[in-house]
Amino acid sequence: MTQRERNLGAAVGCWPERLRAAWELFRAQLPAQAPALTVGDYGGGRQDLRALLPEGWNYTPYDHLPRTPETVVCDFNEDPLPAARHDVIFCLGVLEYLDDPARLLRHAFEHADWVVFSCFQGWKPWRAWREGWRGRLSRRALARVLEQEKIRVMAHAPWRGDGGIWVCRGGAAA
């Protein structure tokens, strides 16, 4: 059973920790009295991000399964990517499952002022197989995407050794 398949139950490992770290990194970039924002949650899974949002913020989950009636069902590997625009798009624990992770990241930068994402940049074949990972975004590939899209990294935090969490501004905000 891959990590993606286990997302249906309580065995989600460190995902809540990563979500909280990403949320705190993002919130630190906003003024204390930030206006209500629209949030897209790519690969929203159990939709734990919804519980962290302040009152009045609008939340749209995107996932490969219809977890709630408002979930926009899509497969980021095959379907046309979502056309909706958001103030911020969270993309946590998703990029590794994609054939072309840079494609989704570029799309997010085009459709949001802020993008908060995580990815592992080391590549261990056994772990990739065990987790069901399909793609990889190396440090060099990520730097290329950020440069080409004129994205500013506002905050970064290492995550679990060879991973990281990024809070970026640019793309649609530029």
C-alpha positions, -999 to 999 in steps of 0.1 A, spaced: 0 0 0 15 33 -10 15 65 11 -11 79 -13 -35 50 -7 -30 53 31 -43 89 29 -78 74 32 -73 67 69 -55 78 100 -21 65 89 -9 98 74 25 99 91 41 133 93 15 150 70 -2 170 98 32 182 111 42 193 76 9 211 71 13 230 104 49 240 95 38 252 61 9 271 75 30 289 101 57 297 75 30 312 52 12 332 80 45 347 91 46 364 57 12 381 60 3 412 81 -14 405 113 -47 418 100 -45 401 66 -77 402 45 -96 371 39 -80 351 11 -91 324 -14 -72 292 -8 -67 263 -33 -55 231 -17 -40 210 -45 -39 174 -33 -61 184 -3 -66 148 9 -82 149 43 -86 187 40 -69 194 73 -58 228 60 -95 240 62 -94 239 100 -64 262 101 -79 290 80 -92 321 97 -129 329 96 -140 343 62 -113 326 41 -126 307 12 -113 271 8 -114 249 -24 -99 214 -21 -86 196 -52 -80 158 -50 -81 126 -71 -110 114 -49 -143 130 -41 -137 133 -4 -164 160 2 -191 174 -21 -171 206 -27 -139 187 -37 -128 194 -73 -119 160 -85 -89 159 -108 -58 139 -116 -29 163 -119 -11 138 -142 -39 135 -167 -67 160 -165 -66 195 -177 -53 215 -147 -78 235 -127 -86 269 -142 -97 286 -110 -75 314 -96 -68 317 -59 -49 341 -37 -28 312 -24 -24 276 -35 -10 250 -12 7 221 -28 19 198 0 29 162 -5 17 163 -42 47 169 -65 64 136 -59 33 117 -72 34 135 -106 50 125 -138 60 162 -144 60 180 -111 73 213 -126 41 214 -148 19 217 -117 42 241 -99 42 264 -130 5 262 -132 1 271 -95 24 301 -100 2 313 -129 -30 309 -109 -21 324 -75 -3 353 -58 12 330 -33 22 293 -36 32 272 -6 46 238 -16 67 210 -3 89 185 -21 117 160 -15 147 167 -37 168 137 -29 159 105 -48 161 71 -32 146 45 -56 134 22 -28 116 50 -10 101 63 -43 88 28 -51 74 23 -16 57 57 -15 43 54 -51 63 85 -62 64 90 -99 84 122 -104 112 142 -90 120 179 -88 157 182 -83 173 213 -67 185 224 -102 151 218 -118 133 238 -90 158 267 -93 151 267 -130 113 269 -125 116 297 -99 139 317 -122 119 312 -154 86 321 -136 103 351 -118 92 337 -84 104 352 -52 110 327 -24 98 345 7 105 317 32 120 283 31 123 256 58 141 222 55 119 192 60 128 157 69 164 157 56 162 160 18 129 178 17 117 214 20 88 237 24 87 269 3 65 300 5 67 319 -28 53 351 -42 53 360 -78 37 346 -109 1 360 -108 12 387 -82 39 401 -106 
